[in-house]
């Protein structure tokens, strides 16, 4: 079903860029799966990870705001990315420079993107259906999974935050409240073109 839907969307945008947002839990795996298996190679496929475009740590930590608001409002330059990323993706330009976060220097650097006019662009990240960004997408896939699985995933994946209790504390104070706010205010499941419940722990089923 997903493959057929993407092929149909590509046909409707056969001479211009197709921009698909992939939002929610399990989004990175699904985005890679689509790029690898579901596109036939006849058109360039560009995968953009929104986490590559976050702000330096001084902009998003220790601001005096609640941690969850720092994450939701300051992790990215929400307004700035409209002009430095999304406007380019929807323009006729083939080459443009985009701000990337360099985690080694904690600074923003500029990198060139080469995006063909008929490319399929996959943008994966959280909070894509903000009012500032939603209008740039031809379609958005929202991926959700049960909370117990999400919890197990972050404990297994995010060891850079510390031990299990430290990981859970970070998520309870910063990440999960921001996600709850997004779900309550933006209601992303209601507006996404495809809503897939990712209830598999190890692998996202590409052909579902």
N, C-alpha and C positions, 0 to 999 in steps of 0.2 A: 504493500500500500504506500509506504513512504517513498519508495523508488518511483512509482507511477506518479505520485503527486509532484515530486521534484521535476520529473521529465515534463509533465504538463506545464509547470510554472516556467521552465526553461523555454518551451515552445512559445509561450505567450510573450517572452522577452528575448526572442531569437536574435535580434539585432542590437540589443543594448544590454547593459549589465543587469544581472539578476542578483538582488541583495537579500539574503536570508539571514535573519537573526535566530540564534539558538540560545534560549534563556533557560534558567532553572538549574536543577540538580542532574548531574550526569551529562551536562552539555558538552564538555570537552571530548568525552568519549564518542558521543553521537556525532559531533562535528568532524572528528577524524574518520569516523566510520563512513560518513557521507562522502567526504573527500576521497577516501580510498576505494570504496566499493560501489557507490551509487551513481557516480558521474562517469560518463563513457570516455572522457578524454578529448572529445571533439572541441571543447571550449576550455580555456584557462580556468582553473579553480584556485581561488585565493582564500586562505584561512587566516582570519584576523582574531587574535586572542585579546580581548579587551584588557586583560591583566597586564599586557605588555605596554599599556598606555596609562598607567597609574601615575600619581603625583609623588614627588619626593617625600620621605617620611616626615620631615618637619612640617609639611602642609597638612598631614592627616593624623598626627599623634600629638598628644599633650596640648591640645588647643583650648581646653576648658569646657568643650562641649561633651555631652555624653558620648561614650565610645561608639555606640551604634550609629549616632548621627554623624560622627566623624567618618565612619565607614560608608554610610549611605550618601552623604553630601560632599565629602572631601577626598575620598579615595581617588576619584577621577575629576578632572576639570570638566564638569558636565557641559557647561556652556562653551568652553574653549574647544572641546572635541567636535562640536558642530562644524566649526570653520576649519579646523586643522585635520580632520579625518572624514567625517560624514559628508560634508559638502563636496570634497574631492571625489568620494566614491560615486556620487550621483552626478558628477560633471563629465564633460567629454574628455577631460585630461587623461593622458595615458601614464605620465610620469609625475609624481609629486612627492614632496618630503613631508614626513609625518613624525610627530614627537613620540619617542620610545623611552621607557624608563630603563635606565641602566642600574641593575641591582648592585653591581660591584662598586659603583661610585655614588649611588643614591642621587643621581642627577638625570636630567632629561637630555637626550641626544636626538639628533635628527637622522632619520634613515630614509632612503629613497624606496618608494613602492612603484612597481611597474604593473599596471592593471590594464589589460586589454579592454577594448570598448564593449565586447560581448562576453566578458568574464562572468563567472558565477562566484560571487563573493559571500563567504560564510563568516558571519561575525558571531563569535561565541563569548558570552559573558553574562554576569548577573545584572538585573535591573535594566534590561534593554528596553522595556516598555515604558520607560519614563516618558512624560509628555515631550521632553526636549529631543528625544531620539526616535520615538516610535515611527514618525512620519518618513523616515529614511528607508524603511524596510518594505520590500515587496510582500514579504510574509515573515511571520515569526513562529517558530516551533517552541513551545514551552514544555520542558521536561521536568517531571516531578517524581519523587520516590518517597516511600514511607520514612518517617522520622527515625525509627530505630536503625534503618540501613544507613541513612545519612550520618547518624552518630557514629556507627562503626567505621564508616569510611574516613571521617575526619580523624578519628583516633589512629587509624592505620596509616593515614597519609601525611598528617601534619606534625610529624615529630619535631620539626624546627621550632615549634611553639613550646616544647618542653615535654614533661611526662603527661600521662593521661589526665590527671587532675588539672594541670596547667592548660592543656589543650581545651578541655571542657569549659574551664573558666573563661578563656578567651572567646570561645563561641557563645557562651551564655551572656557575656557582657557586650560583645561587639557584633558578631556576625549574625547570629540567629535573631536577635531583636530587629536588626535592620531588614532581614528577610521577612519577618512577620509584618513589619510596617509596609513594606513593598506589596506583600500579598493583600493586605487590608485596604490600602489606598489605590493601588493600580489595578488590582484584580486581574493579574496577567493570564490566569487560566481561562477567563471568559473571553479574552480578545485574541488569543493565539489561534493560528490556523489549524495546527495539530497539537493535541495535548496527549502526551504519551506517559503513562505511569511506569517509571523504570524501577521495577521491583526485583531486579536481578542484582545480586551482590558483585559478581565477578565480571560480567560482560554485558554490554548493551546489545540487544538483538537487532542487527542492522536491517534485517528483512521484515520486521514487523510493521 
